[in-house]
Amino acid sequence: MKIIERISFITGLSSDKSKKVLEEVFSALDLTLEEYITKRHNELSKDLKNDQIYVIIQNEIKNLRFKSKPLSLRQIRRIIYG
């Protein structure tokens, strides 16, 4: 059984949606910490202010695959703006 078929079977999603899920997972796993922070900031900046965004990102990276020390809000801001 191919992975797309397996995802469809397990989740009940169509094969097109299962393929999209798999692409999103692989895309997320391919990002560096800096790329993730920049990407996530761009996504959140449509609806939130930076002070809120930095806290959200700080909390998210604690639970993601990145092996790094916890980042301060200042470190996150410096990654985004240099």
C-alpha positions as a Python dict, from the first residue, in 0.01 Angstrom:
ca = {
    (1, 'M'): (0, 0, 0),
    (2, 'K'): (141, 339, -99),
    (3, 'I'): (171, 605, 166),
    (4, 'I'): (-98, 828, 10),
    (5, 'E'): (-340, 535, 5),
    (6, 'R'): (-250, 454, 366),
    (7, 'I'): (-311, 813, 480),
    (8, 'S'): (-643, 813, 295),
    (9, 'F'): (-741, 482, 454),
    (10, 'I'): (-649, 594, 807),
    (11, 'T'): (-796, 944, 789),
    (12, 'G'): (-1084, 904, 547),
    (13, 'L'): (-942, 1190, 336),
    (14, 'S'): (-943, 1183, -41),
    (15, 'S'): (-615, 1094, -206),
    (16, 'D'): (-574, 1457, -319),
    (17, 'K'): (-613, 1584, 38),
    (18, 'S'): (-388, 1308, 171),
    (19, 'K'): (-121, 1409, -79),
    (20, 'K'): (-151, 1772, 35),
    (21, 'V'): (-113, 1666, 400),
    (22, 'L'): (200, 1468, 318),
    (23, 'E'): (346, 1759, 119),
    (24, 'E'): (281, 1995, 411),
    (25, 'V'): (450, 1758, 657),
    (26, 'F'): (758, 1713, 438),
    (27, 'S'): (774, 2086, 373),
    (28, 'A'): (760, 2163, 745),
    (29, 'L'): (1030, 1906, 822),
    (30, 'D'): (1257, 2061, 560),
    (31, 'L'): (1265, 2407, 723),
    (32, 'T'): (1547, 2534, 940),
    (33, 'L'): (1456, 2706, 1265),
    (34, 'E'): (1519, 3046, 1108),
    (35, 'E'): (1307, 2963, 803),
    (36, 'Y'): (1026, 2838, 1026),
    (37, 'I'): (1029, 3156, 1235),
    (38, 'T'): (1025, 3380, 929),
    (39, 'K'): (750, 3177, 759),
    (40, 'R'): (536, 3164, 1071),
    (41, 'H'): (578, 3538, 1130),
    (42, 'N'): (454, 3606, 778),
    (43, 'E'): (151, 3382, 833),
    (44, 'L'): (57, 3536, 1167),
    (45, 'S'): (127, 3899, 1074),
    (46, 'K'): (-194, 3917, 873),
    (47, 'D'): (-404, 3905, 1191),
    (48, 'L'): (-180, 3975, 1489),
    (49, 'K'): (64, 4231, 1623),
    (50, 'N'): (433, 4147, 1658),
    (51, 'D'): (428, 4126, 2038),
    (52, 'Q'): (161, 3854, 2014),
    (53, 'I'): (339, 3680, 1727),
    (54, 'Y'): (671, 3652, 1910),
    (55, 'V'): (507, 3480, 2208),
    (56, 'I'): (318, 3238, 1982),
    (57, 'I'): (635, 3148, 1792),
    (58, 'Q'): (831, 3112, 2115),
    (59, 'N'): (573, 2863, 2245),
    (60, 'E'): (547, 2674, 1914),
    (61, 'I'): (918, 2609, 1876),
    (62, 'K'): (926, 2444, 2219),
    (63, 'N'): (698, 2172, 2079),
    (64, 'L'): (849, 2127, 1734),
    (65, 'R'): (1132, 1913, 1606),
    (66, 'F'): (1398, 2181, 1638),
    (67, 'K'): (1686, 2100, 1867),
    (68, 'S'): (1769, 2435, 2015),
    (69, 'K'): (1773, 2610, 2344),
    (70, 'P'): (1458, 2807, 2415),
    (71, 'L'): (1473, 3138, 2232),
    (72, 'S'): (1399, 3471, 2391),
    (73, 'L'): (1152, 3709, 2230),
    (74, 'R'): (1447, 3928, 2136),
    (75, 'Q'): (1622, 3639, 1958),
    (76, 'I'): (1306, 3565, 1763),
    (77, 'R'): (1271, 3931, 1664),
    (78, 'R'): (1636, 3939, 1551),
    (79, 'I'): (1586, 3629, 1334),
    (80, 'I'): (1291, 3797, 1163),
    (81, 'Y'): (1440, 4143, 1117),
    (82, 'G'): (1813, 4074, 1129),
}
